Amino acid sequence: MTEAAASAPAGAPAESPNVLEARDVRRSFGGINAVQGATMSVRRGSITALIGPNGAGKTTFFNLITGFYKLDSGSVYFDGQAIGGLPSYKIARLGMVRTFQITKALSRMPVIDNMLLAAPDQPGESLFGAVFRPLATREREREITEQAHELLASFNLDKKANDYAGTLSGGQRKLLELARALMAQPRFLLLDEPMAGINPTLGARLLEHMQRLRREEGVTFLFVEHDMDVVMSHSDHVVVMAEGRVISEGTPDEVRADRKVVDAYLGGELDDVSEGGE
């Protein structure tokens, strides 16, 4: 059962402090229950980390709440609006945008074109706009091109604007994907393992951008991460998944002290868990 109604349900009004509410979300693949009744919320303006051991269901959960997978059951609300049955592109248009564990840069296109493709409200995409509103079309193209260059400059990628995306390093591709996501003007940004495969210098730069965007633009973040140093030092709230369920949540210090979390990581110390994949 899925939900696509646009009305705000009882308990999830648009003015709620939570930008995301996921309730009893479930999805199985054949005989494998990947997500088994996960329930969580993300507070507006927060940086929330989603952690858990390998196979906990974190990436599957991301795919469910962003419309890349369909729910078997449960409900998802974004700003009070039910989005559980919406396709991913409609969810993105509402302001909920995600990046991927493996970057999705279009490697045979220049970096600047990767950026321009993500911009919303382009009148030149329609025949009517191109033919009957050429001045408005050119003005909008100028605006989004200027915005794209400004974002690339903020990530130190402006000198790479005309290079093919395939020539970028892994870390630079991560930064490009974040910059491209910001072209969509999101209010809620989901990052799937943003630190994976990048060097500490680029990783620190990405984290700085997250903090700045939260502070200056009011962007809310939910990110999956295996580096516990990053999680404990850069998140306001931590949600822990294991075997497809949410088993703990709270401040970083509260989660660190939760015995269920330590047990979920095969009895190891949480501080020692810094690597892995979904």
C-alpha positions as CSV (number, residue, x, y, z in Angstrom):
1,M,0.0,0.0,0.0
2,T,1.3,3.4,-0.9
3,E,0.2,7.0,-0.4
4,A,0.2,9.9,-2.9
5,A,-2.4,12.2,-1.5
6,A,-1.3,15.8,-1.1
7,S,-3.2,16.6,2.0
8,A,-1.4,16.9,5.4
9,P,-2.3,14.0,7.7
10,A,-3.1,14.3,11.3
11,G,0.1,14.5,13.3
12,A,2.1,15.7,10.3
13,P,1.0,19.3,9.6
14,A,3.0,21.5,7.2
15,E,4.1,23.7,10.1
16,S,5.6,20.7,11.9
17,P,9.2,21.1,13.2
18,N,10.0,18.0,11.2
19,V,10.7,18.3,7.5
20,L,10.5,14.5,7.0
21,E,8.3,11.9,8.7
22,A,8.7,8.2,7.7
23,R,6.3,5.7,9.3
24,D,6.5,2.0,9.3
25,V,8.3,1.9,6.0
26,R,8.7,-1.6,4.5
27,R,10.2,-3.1,1.4
28,S,11.2,-6.7,0.5
29,F,13.0,-8.1,-2.4
30,G,12.0,-11.7,-3.0
31,G,12.4,-13.4,0.4
32,I,14.7,-10.6,1.8
33,N,13.1,-8.0,4.1
34,A,15.4,-5.1,3.3
35,V,13.5,-2.5,5.4
36,Q,11.2,-3.8,8.1
37,G,9.0,-1.1,9.5
38,A,11.5,1.8,9.8
39,T,10.1,4.9,11.5
40,M,12.0,8.1,11.8
41,S,11.8,11.9,11.5
42,V,14.2,14.7,10.5
43,R,14.0,18.0,12.2
44,R,13.9,21.1,9.9
45,G,17.2,22.8,9.7
46,S,19.2,19.9,11.2
47,I,22.1,17.8,10.1
48,T,21.0,14.2,10.8
49,A,23.2,11.2,10.3
50,L,21.8,7.7,9.4
51,I,24.2,5.0,10.4
52,G,24.3,1.2,10.8
53,P,26.3,-1.8,9.9
54,N,26.6,-3.2,6.4
55,G,23.3,-4.5,5.1
56,A,21.2,-2.5,7.7
57,G,19.0,-1.1,4.9
58,K,20.2,2.5,4.9
59,T,20.6,3.0,1.1
60,T,17.3,1.1,0.5
61,F,15.6,3.4,2.9
62,F,17.0,6.4,1.0
63,N,15.7,5.0,-2.2
64,L,12.3,4.5,-0.7
65,I,11.8,7.9,0.8
66,T,13.1,9.6,-2.4
67,G,10.9,7.6,-4.8
68,F,13.5,5.5,-6.5
69,Y,11.9,2.4,-5.0
70,K,8.2,1.9,-4.3
71,L,7.0,1.2,-0.8
72,D,5.5,-2.2,0.0
73,S,3.7,-0.4,2.9
74,G,4.1,2.6,5.2
75,S,4.0,6.3,4.6
76,V,6.4,9.2,4.0
77,Y,5.6,12.9,4.5
78,F,7.7,15.8,3.3
79,D,6.7,19.1,4.8
80,G,3.3,17.5,5.7
81,Q,2.7,16.3,2.2
82,A,2.3,12.5,1.5
83,I,5.0,11.5,-1.0
84,G,5.1,7.8,-0.6
85,G,3.6,7.1,-4.1
86,L,5.3,9.9,-6.0
87,P,8.1,9.3,-8.6
88,S,11.5,10.6,-7.8
89,Y,11.4,13.6,-10.2
90,K,8.2,14.9,-8.6
91,I,9.8,14.6,-5.1
92,A,12.9,16.5,-6.3
93,R,10.6,19.3,-7.6
94,L,9.1,19.6,-4.2
95,G,12.6,20.4,-2.8
96,M,13.8,17.0,-1.6
97,V,17.0,16.2,-3.5
98,R,19.5,13.4,-3.0
99,T,23.0,12.3,-4.1
100,F,24.2,8.8,-4.6
101,Q,26.8,6.4,-3.1
102,I,28.3,6.1,-6.5
103,T,28.4,9.5,-8.2
104,K,26.1,10.0,-11.2
105,A,28.1,12.6,-13.1
106,L,27.6,12.5,-16.9
107,S,31.2,11.8,-17.7
108,R,31.0,12.6,-21.4
109,M,29.6,16.0,-20.8
110,P,31.5,19.1,-19.6
111,V,31.2,20.0,-15.9
112,I,29.2,23.1,-16.7
113,D,26.6,21.2,-18.7
114,N,26.2,18.7,-15.8
115,M,25.3,21.7,-13.7
116,L,22.9,23.3,-16.2
117,L,20.9,20.1,-16.6
118,A,19.9,20.3,-12.9
119,A,18.5,23.8,-13.0
120,P,14.7,24.0,-12.6
121,D,12.2,26.2,-14.5
122,Q,14.0,26.4,-17.9
123,P,11.7,27.9,-20.5
124,G,13.9,26.8,-23.3
125,E,13.0,23.2,-22.5
126,S,9.6,23.8,-24.1
127,L,9.0,24.6,-27.8
128,F,6.6,27.3,-26.8
129,G,9.2,29.0,-24.6
130,A,11.9,28.8,-27.2
131,V,9.7,30.2,-30.0
132,F,7.4,32.6,-28.3
133,R,9.5,33.8,-25.4
134,P,13.1,34.0,-26.7
135,L,14.1,37.0,-24.6
136,A,12.8,35.3,-21.4
137,T,14.5,32.1,-22.4
138,R,17.9,33.8,-23.0
139,E,17.6,35.7,-19.7
140,R,16.9,32.5,-17.7
141,E,19.8,30.8,-19.4
142,R,22.0,33.6,-18.4
143,E,20.8,33.4,-14.8
144,I,21.3,29.7,-14.4
145,T,24.7,29.8,-16.1
146,E,25.8,32.5,-13.7
147,Q,24.5,30.5,-10.8
148,A,26.3,27.4,-12.0
149,H,29.6,29.2,-12.2
150,E,29.1,30.7,-8.8
151,L,28.5,27.2,-7.3
152,L,31.4,25.7,-9.1
153,A,33.6,28.5,-7.7
154,S,32.4,27.9,-4.2
155,F,33.6,24.2,-4.5
156,N,36.8,25.3,-6.2
157,L,35.7,23.6,-9.5
158,D,35.4,26.8,-11.6
159,K,38.6,26.1,-13.5
160,K,37.2,22.7,-14.4
161,A,33.9,24.1,-15.8
162,N,34.7,23.2,-19.4
163,D,36.5,19.9,-18.7
164,Y,34.6,16.7,-19.2
165,A,33.2,15.4,-15.9
166,G,34.9,12.1,-16.6
167,T,38.3,13.7,-16.1
168,L,37.6,14.7,-12.5
169,S,39.0,12.9,-9.5
170,G,36.7,10.9,-7.3
171,G,36.6,13.6,-4.7
172,Q,35.9,16.3,-7.3
173,R,33.0,14.2,-8.6
174,K,31.6,14.2,-5.1
175,L,31.8,17.9,-5.0
176,L,30.3,18.2,-8.4
177,E,27.4,16.1,-7.4
178,L,26.7,18.2,-4.4
179,A,27.0,21.4,-6.4
180,R,24.7,20.0,-9.1
181,A,22.2,19.0,-6.4
182,L,22.2,22.6,-5.1
183,M,21.3,23.8,-8.6
184,A,17.9,22.3,-8.0
185,Q,17.5,24.7,-5.1
186,P,16.6,22.0,-2.5
187,R,15.2,22.6,1.0
188,F,16.1,19.1,2.1
189,L,19.3,17.4,0.8
190,L,20.1,13.7,1.3
191,L,23.7,12.5,0.9
192,D,24.6,8.9,0.5
193,E,28.1,8.3,1.9
194,P,29.5,11.7,1.0
195,M,32.9,11.0,2.5
196,A,33.5,7.7,0.7
197,G,36.4,7.6,-1.7
198,I,37.6,11.2,-1.2
199,N,40.7,12.6,0.5
200,P,40.6,14.3,3.8
201,T,41.1,17.8,2.3
202,L,38.1,17.5,-0.1
203,G,36.1,15.8,2.7
204,A,36.7,18.7,5.0
205,R,35.7,21.2,2.3
206,L,32.4,19.3,1.7
207,L,31.6,19.3,5.4
208,E,32.3,23.0,5.6
209,H,29.8,23.5,2.7
210,M,27.2,21.5,4.6
211,Q,27.5,23.6,7.7
212,R,27.5,26.8,5.7
213,L,24.4,25.8,3.7
214,R,22.5,24.9,6.9
215,R,23.5,28.1,8.5
216,E,23.1,30.6,5.6
217,E,20.4,28.9,3.4
218,G,18.5,26.9,5.9
219,V,19.1,23.6,4.1
220,T,18.2,20.5,6.0
221,F,20.6,17.4,5.6
222,L,20.2,13.7,6.1
223,F,23.3,11.7,5.3
224,V,24.4,8.1,5.4
225,E,28.0,7.8,6.7
226,H,30.3,5.1,8.0
227,D,33.0,7.5,9.3
228,M,32.1,7.8,13.0
229,D,34.4,10.8,13.5
230,V,32.4,12.7,10.9
231,V,29.1,11.5,12.3
232,M,29.9,12.4,15.9
233,S,31.4,15.8,15.1
234,H,29.1,17.1,12.4
235,S,25.6,15.9,13.1
236,D,22.9,17.2,15.5
237,H,21.0,14.0,15.6
238,V,21.9,10.4,14.8
239,V,19.5,7.6,13.7
240,V,20.8,4.0,13.8
241,M,19.4,1.2,11.6
242,A,20.0,-2.5,11.9
243,E,18.3,-5.4,10.0
244,G,16.0,-3.0,8.3
245,R,14.7,-1.3,11.5
246,V,15.5,1.9,13.4
247,I,17.0,0.6,16.7
248,S,18.2,3.9,18.3
249,E,18.3,7.6,17.8
250,G,19.3,10.7,19.7
251,T,22.2,13.1,20.0
252,P,25.7,11.8,19.1
253,D,26.6,11.3,22.7
254,E,23.3,9.5,23.5
255,V,23.8,7.1,20.5
256,R,27.4,6.5,21.4
257,A,26.4,5.3,24.9
258,D,23.5,3.0,23.7
259,R,24.3,-0.6,24.2
260,K,21.9,-1.6,21.3
261,V,24.1,0.4,18.9
262,V,27.3,-1.3,20.1
263,D,25.7,-4.7,19.8
264,A,24.5,-3.9,16.3
265,Y,28.1,-3.4,15.2
266,L,28.8,-7.0,16.1
267,G,29.9,-6.2,19.7
268,G,32.6,-3.8,18.6
269,E,33.2,-0.4,19.9
270,L,31.3,2.3,17.9
271,D,34.4,4.4,17.7
272,D,36.1,1.7,15.8
273,V,33.5,1.5,13.1
274,S,34.7,3.8,10.3
275,E,34.4,1.9,7.1
276,G,32.0,-0.3,5.1
277,G,29.3,-0.2,2.4
278,E,25.7,-0.9,2.0
